[in-house]
Amino acid sequence: GPAMRREQGDGPLDAAIKAIEKLTGLTPSVENFSVVAATRGHDAIASAVIELLHEGAVVVGAGASTNSIEAGVHAYVNALNFLVEARSAS
């Protein structure tokens, strides 16, 4: 089955990031994070960008969703993928 974790944090995005950290074993620091509305209206799409720092490597991830928390999680996972790729290339 799918890997699942329950975590608490300062908010739902913080809790999701902590759960992902436990699942992956990676604990990068968030250097920059932003979420903006990419479209208008009550069904607007949120666009998130996150910058992570881990062991000297800096990566940037992006994500989008109609849910701003979900957009943040997509951005975080996207950045983690770049981080793992950078680690395997070195």
HUHU-V653486 format. One record per run of one state. SS is the DSSP state (@ for helix, = for strand, . for the rest). FROM is the first residue (numbers start at 1). TO is the last residue. If there is no record, write none. Layout:
ss,from,to
SS,FROM,TO
SS,FROM,TO
This chain:
ss,from,to
.,1,11
@,12,24
.,25,28
=,29,37
.,38,45
=,46,54
.,55,56
=,57,65
.,66,67
@,68,89
.,90,90
